[in-house]
Amino acid sequence: MKILDRATAHFEKQEIKRIEVPEWGDDNGNPAIIMCEPFTLADRKALLKYAQDDDMEFLVRLVIMKALDDVGNKIFDLSDKPILMNKVDPSVILRLANEISATPTVEDMSGN
C-alpha cells in the first residue's frame, strides 16, 4: 500500500464530530448538538483570507461553514454572520471553532 493510500485511509477513519453546546440548550435543559465533518486543508484555504484581516470573522465563518445538524444540514449560512458576530457569546463561538478545527490525536482515533 502506498503512503498516499495510507494517508487517505487515515483521514477516512476520522469520524464526524459531535459537539455539545450547553449554553444553547433547549427548554428541557438538553444541550444543543452540533455535528461537523473533519476540518481539511481546503477548508483552511477557503477561510485563510479572513484570518489575515479579522480573526473573529475567521472564527464565525468557520462555524458557519462546518456546523451541521444531526442529519447533515448546515445550521448557519452567511446571512447569520451579523447575528453570530454581534449577538452571540464570543466564548462559545471560540470554543466551537476550536473544537471544529481540532485534529484528533492517534490516541483519540484508537479509542484510548
C-alpha positions, 0 to 999 in steps of 0.5 A: 500500500502506498503512503498516499493510500495510507494517508487517505485511509487515515483521514477516512477513519476520522469520524464526524464530530459531535459537539455539545453546546450547553449554553444553547440548550433547549427548554428541557435543559438538553444541550444543543448538538452540533455535528461537523465533518473533519476540518481539511486543508481546503477548508483552511484555504477557503477561510485563510483570507479572513484570518489575515484581516479579522480573526473573529470573522475567521472564527464565525465563518468557520462555524458557519461553514462546518456546523451541521445538524444531526442529519447533515444540514448546515445550521448557519449560512452567511446571512447569520454572520451579523447575528453570530458576530454581534449577538452571540457569546464570543466564548462559545463561538471560540470554543466551537471553532476550536473544537471544529478545527481540532485534529484528533490525536492517534490516541483519540482515533484508537479509542484510548 
